Amino acid sequence: MFRTSCIFAISLFAVVLALSHVDRIAQAKTTGIGHLRLIDRLDRPQDGYCLDVLGTGRALRLELPIFAHNCKPGLTPDSAVEITTVGEIRFADIDLCATSFGVNGRTLAGSPIILRTCGDTAPFFDSAPLQRFEWTDENRLRLKGTTLCLSVGDESASTYSTADRWRVLTVESCSSVSPERAAWEFVRID
């Protein structure tokens, strides 16, 4: 009896350990703080494009749409994100979430991505459903409950520095936007 109980306990422990390992592998794509980077580097082969907030330091322009900017070598308040367990893309240092612009919880293709308090509910602008993204098998980030995916624009332009580039960031029809402009990866920066 004692031997049977020990074997059962060891077997149960092994199953729990195996399941927790599988769970950690599934979450590894979206835990921690890092950059959300477009897989295709487009016209930035040296660094690619990452989500970014306009401005720097105390001059962050939180009221303007966010965009894709060439990735920075380290984590900065305007580019460091985490993906929460409910699929929010949260800018860690400023505690705001990427939100597809919309009305009454509904958005349209071409809508810009703005910053709002995570899970915020306000008259005419219920942010929560416009902040929850899910990974697709094609590495796209689809807004949950829609057919819209996070994507960058066709064109890029220089910022205040000719060495830096930016692109618009919107949600577009997942079936019509090219993978080059809508496949993402989460890159942990240590």
N, C-alpha and C positions, 0 to 999 in steps of 0.2 A: 504494500500500500504506500509506504513512504517513498519507495523507488518510483512508483507510478506517478505520485504527486510531483516529485522532483523532475521527472521527464516532462510532464505536462507543463510545469512552470518554466523550464528551460525552452520548450517548444514555443510557448506563448511569448516569452521574452524575444526569441528569435523572430517571430512573426511581427511583433510590434517594432522591433529594430529595423526590419526590412521595409515595413510600411513607412516608417519615418524617413528612411533613406529615399524612398520613391517620392515622398512628399517634398523633401528638400530639393530633389532634382527638378521637380515640377515648378517649384517656387524660385529656383536659382535665376531664372530668366528675369524676374521682376522684383527681387528684394535688394535692399541696400540703396545707397545713393550713388548716382553716376550720371551718365549722359544718355539721352535718347537720340541715337544717331541713325540717319538714313543709311541703309546698307550700300546702295550705289553712291559712290563719291561724286558723281556727276562732274562738274568742272573744278572740283577741289580734290584731286587725287591724293594730296598730302595729308588732308585732315577730314574731309567730308563735311556734312551739314548736321548740326544738332539743334534741338529746341533752344530758344534763347529769348530773354526779355530785353527790350530796348533799353539802353543806358548802362550805367555802371555805378557801383557804390551807392552813394546817397542820391544819385540822379537816375535811379531806375524809373522808367515810365510805365508804371503798373496799370494806368488807365488805357493804354494803347494795346492793340492786338500783338500777340507774340509772333515770332517768325522763326525761320531756320537761318542760322548764322554758321559760318565755318566754325568747326569745333575747336574749343580751346584745350590746351594741354592739361589743364587741371580743373578742379571743381571751383566754380565761382557762384556767387549768389544768383546771377542771372542765367545760369545754365545747369545747375545741380538739381536733378529730379529723382524722385522715387515713384514707383508704381505701387499703389496701395492694394490691399487684398480685394477691394471692390472695383479696382480698375481705374482709379483716379490717377492722373499724372500730376503729382504734387511737387511744386518747386519748394524744396526742403527749407532753404534759408528764409524765404518770405512767406511760407505757409499759405500759398494760394494754389488753386488747381487750374489746369488748362481746361477751358470750357468752350464748347462750340456755341457761337452766338445763336440765339433763337428766341422765340416767343412762346410762353406757356409750355415750356418743356419740349418744344419741337424746333428742329433746325432744318436748313435746306442745303443742298449742294452749293458749294462756293462760299459758305459762311466762314468768316474769320474765326480764329481761336483767340479768346481773350482770357484774362485772369479773373477769377472770382473766388470767394471764400468756398472752401470745399464743403459740399453738401448744403449750400445756402439755398434757402427758399424765400423768395420775395414776390410780391404781386407782379404778375405778367412775366416774371423771369425765374422760373424754378430751375436752378442750376444743376441740381443733382443728376437728373437724367441726361444732361448735356455734358457730363464730366466722366462718365463711366465707359471705358474702352475695354475691348477684349482682343487678344491676339488671335489671328487666323492662322491657318496652316501655311499661308504664303508670307508670314511675318508682317502682315498688315495690322494696323490698330483700327478696328472697326468700332464705331460708336454703338454701344449695346442697343439692341432693339431697332437698328436702322440698317441700311445698306450703304452707309457713308463711312469712308476711311480717311484717316489723317494723311494729308499729302502736302507736298511742296509745289510751288508754281514752276512753270516751264522756263522762266527767265530768272537770271540772277543779276545783281548790280553791286557796285562797290559801296562800302559804308563810308564813314569819314576818312578811312584809310584805304588806299587803293589795294593794299595787301589783303583786305578782308572782303567777303562777299555775303550777301543775304538773299533770301527768297521768301515769298509769301507762304503762309501756312494756313491751310483751310481744310474743310472736310469735303470730299468729292465722292461721287458714285464709285464704289469699289470695283464695279465691273468695267468702268470706262477709263479709270486713271491707270497709267502705266506703272508696272512694278518698280521701275527706276525711281519714280517719284513718291512711292507709297509703301515701300518695304522698310521696316525699321528693325533696329537691334538695341537692346539695353546694354550699355558698356559700363561696367563697374570701374571706377577710377580709385586706385588705392594710393 
